[in-house]
Amino acid sequence: MTTPPPHRRPLRSGIGFSLLLFGWVLGFGACSPRPTPTVVLTSEGFEVLIQPSPTDEHGLYEWTVRHRNQTWNIRTRIPEVGSSSLSDDAIRGVVGRYLTWREPFLFIREDVGHREGSRASVDHVFKCEAAKVSRLGTLASTAGAPGSQFMEGRFRDAYDRLEFSPLASPENGPVFPIFMKEQGGRFRVDREATWDHNRPQFEKRRESLRAFPVFAGDAAIAADPGPASQSALSSPTPIARRAARADAFFCLALARYCDRDAEFIESVELARRVLDSMDDLLEEVATVVPGELAASRDEVLRANPALVNFFKESNDDPPDPDATPGPRSDFPTLALPPP
């Protein structure tokens, strides 16, 4: 199979983009040499290309964002493209669902097929300007198109550091939305916006803790008598106890993350009244850093070695000692000669 060279069509001026028709069909079948990348987006400063993954795994493709002497490689599974019955236009439509341009931000979806965790599928975010391209990080993917997490100047992600905590049932640790702004080519968490969004959930769980019955001798009483606790009190079931523990875990984690001291102290007092022991919860919540970005896969695995089989191997960016802990990047940054 002969592969034509990639088609380049930079725009005449500005930072605009052009979505290009593919120079070849992506149903490669038994093709042995790796095809030349096809340019999908191009501008005067950089270009975005796509080609089959070097692993030759069916349905797995590799995006390349190239700017001067930098490239970023992102692998994603696009099973529909492997069908030989698709036309070029149909392939363009399928691939287009994995990439979104919302000036000046470019969103590219990474979805390699596993479904463990809130950030199993992520959207990589780049800020693209005429003279500079910055990779901001990743956002938890939604059911919508890449970039649907960006609204009114803020980016939405999922804070998942405690999602796989051994203190919670599988994949049921506290996870909550966080909101960020872009400043100086980096994501910065807006803790006030994050608290405002999650406050109704916090208050709902706090009321559940207040209504949870505790026992003094043989008498059942409510931690905080009120309308929610007026029904006849009986010994909580194991399911109810687990629910109370989950409520306490969420309230403690959110209050610490948003640096809400009064709410954190109140949550500690309520949790101590309804839980037999909570020292382990406090130790786990102490790993939360107020306003940090979502944990990388490597950080999650270091904290929970038993989860190693949940994830494929990852290769995170080397840590920047001056940066706030940030979201993961599963592919290394490579240096290439200028195009």
C-alpha positions, 0 to 999 in steps of 0.5 A: 500500500503506497501512502501519499505524503501528508497534505499541508495547507497553512492559512495565509495569516493569523492563528486560524485553522483548517480541517483538512481532508485525509490524504489516505484512508485510516483502515490500514489492514495488513499494511506493514510500514507505518504510514506517513502522518496525515495533517488534520489541523494546521496553522502558521505556528504548528500542526496536528497530525494523526497516524496509527499507533506504533503498537499496531493495535487495531483501532489505536491511533496517535495524535501529534501536536507539533510546534517548532522543536517540540512534539506532544504524542497522544494515543487514543482508541478510535475503533470506528476508523478501522472499518474499511467501509467508511468513506474519507468524509465519514472518517473525517467526521469520526476523527473530528469528534476527538478534537475541538478548537475553541480559540485559543485552546485546542482539546484532544481526547485520549481514550485507550479503552479502559474505564476505571476511574473518573479520569480514565478518559481525558482531554489534553488541553493546549493553548495555541498562540502565534508564537507559542504553544503551551500544554496546560494539562488534562481534564476528565472527559465528559459525554460531550465533545472535547472542550465541553468542560470549558465554560465562561472562562473556567475549565472543569475537571474531576478531583480524584486523588482519593477515588481509589482509597482503600478506605472506600468501596472500589471506585467509590472514594470521594470525587468532586468537580474542580474549576480552574482558570488558565494563567501563564500557561498553567491551570490554576484552581479557583477554590471559591468556584469549586466550593460554590459548585459543590456546597449543595452536595456538602450540605446534603451529606452533612445533614445525613450525618446530623440525622444519623443515629448514635447510641448511648447505652440502649437508647438511640438518639440522633446526633442532631435532632431535626426533621430528618431524624424524627422517624423511629430510630433503630440500629443502623444497618451495615449499609447505613454505616458505610453510607455515613462513612462515605458522607464523612469522607466526602465532607472532610475531603471537600472542606480540606481541598477548598480550605474551609476550616470551619466546615472541616472542624464541623465535619470532624465533630459530626464524624466522631459522633457517628463513626466508631473510628475515624483516625484512618479517614483523617490520615487519608484526608491529610494527603489532600493539598488545598487547591491542587490539580487532579492526581496523576496515575503514578501518584494514585498507584504509589498511594494504592499499589494494589491498583497496578492492574487497573491501569496500563503503564503510564509515562508521566511528565517529569515533575516541575519542582516549581509547579503546582502538582498537576494532571497526568500526561501519559506520553513523553514530550520529544524534541524534533528538528524544526519542520 
